Amino acid sequence: MSNIPVSALDLAPVRDRGSFAESFTNSVSLAKHTEALGFHRFWLAEHHNIDGIASAATAVLIGHVASQTSRIRIGSGGIMLPNHPPLVIAEQFGTLETLYPGRIDLGLGRAPGADGMTMKALRRDPRSAEDFPDQVEELLEYLGEPYETQRIHAYPGQNSNVPVWLLGSSLFSANLAAQMGLPFAYASHFSPAYLMDAIQIYRERFRPSSYLATPYAMATIPVIAADTEEQAHYHATVSYQRVLNLVRGRSIRLHPPVDEMKWLPIEEANVRQFLGAAVIGDEAQVRQGLNEVIERTGIDELMISSDAYSLETRLHSYEIIARAMGITAQ
């Protein structure tokens, strides 16, 4: 059994007949639950113009969740930096770190978290992702110790030293995180194909920095855990439907589980590829599946994404995961 930290990723999903208020209440409930179970972090992700995900104002929601918890680290998985001026993000997360000292993480992504029209609505240059390394450097300056000739400061933010992570679903951010000496998290919950290559590149090319002496890698794995294998596969149809609707260009609000999926062979192939890293099953199967991931990748931390239609089912999934991974409350 592995003893590495285990964390949770929440997209603040919206149910088919639910509301944003319900989603936010559920996020708080999940954060409190994972904190009580002994999970290490609770991250929320930035998305825009996606009917079914309520975490668009990510920093605001992080503050709300942090105010309702006491120990677990709360952070972004991630903030899509090309959507924002680095100074604004430094001020937001400097404020969060001031309010909740020692508990805030800043995970950064390069993708827009939105389509082209939405990027335009965000008033950002579509080419801004090309400047991502420079944006990260600028942000780190605002969060670190000020230097003598520095003219622009983040107040609050300067010298807060909020831990910055680089997130990725390809090899770009793995290489950049290695060059900059930052921790790296791979998004295998929706892009499993490059997991092994990304981790290998990150470890092989890592340069020690003032932020990190040795490489630290995390991977996010989708997990559906239930009391029986049959129940787990039944509840997994919630995720299948969500991804299928994404493929079809429809709303990705959560729908109740179904006994049988209705999809074309090409659609099924796309969904299963998207969820290729998923671990689905009872406690023993989850334990075996996740320990195989840890052994194969050599990751230093595991992050779990677990979808379910009802909050109760989702909370129970995390209880089973905690038992499977030997997590204990601290």
Number of C-alpha atoms within 10 A of each C-alpha: 11 16 11 15 16 24 23 24 25 21 22 23 25 24 21 15 8 13 14 16 11 15 21 19 15 21 25 20 18 23 27 20 17 23 22 16 18 19 26 22 24 29 25 27 27 24 23 17 14 18 15 23 23 26 25 19 14 22 23 13 22 24 20 14 24 24 14 11 18 14 17 22 21 29 29 28 28 27 28 23 23 25 23 15 13 22 20 15 20 28 20 19 26 25 19 27 21 16 14 18 13 17 19 27 24 21 24 25 27 25 20 22 22 17 14 11 11 15 18 13 9 14 11 16 12 14 9 16 19 12 11 20 15 12 20 21 12 15 23 21 23 28 27 17 13 15 8 6 6 9 7 11 17 24 17 18 28 21 17 22 20 23 19 21 24 26 28 29 22 18 18 14 24 29 23 22 27 25 15 20 23 27 23 28 31 28 21 26 22 19 19 21 15 16 22 16 13 23 25 18 17 27 18 11 17 24 17 15 14 8 13 15 12 15 22 21 25 25 25 26 27 22 26 33 33 26 14 15 18 13 15 20 19 19 26 25 23 22 23 22 22 20 24 24 17 15 14 11 9 14 16 23 21 25 19 15 19 15 9 8 13 11 13 9 9 9 16 16 13 15 22 15 15 20 21 18 22 25 22 24 26 22 22 17 16 24 22 15 18 23 18 13 16 18 10 10 18 14 18 15 19 22 26 23 19 26 25 25 21 15 17 12 17 19 20 17 23 24 18 20 26 20 15 22 21 15 19 11 11 11
